[in-house]
Amino acid sequence: MRSWGIWLLVLGVGAFVLPYAGLQFKILAIFGESLPLVAGGMAVIGAVMLALSLRATAAHDTAHDSAAHK
């Protein structure tokens, strides 16, 4: 889940930034004028997925550490 989150976040943020340099991801060009909305959604979903995966990893590490100390 972390990998997907990172990719969605990078594509979403990149879709906002690249047009200022006259560039764009070809794969996202299919969305046409809806691209800003799609890019924003991708960035938000990617950030949420990344946060959830980091939270799950931290919870797992905490549970593992507390079990090891008993």
Beta strands, then each sheet from edge to edge (+ up, - down):
end
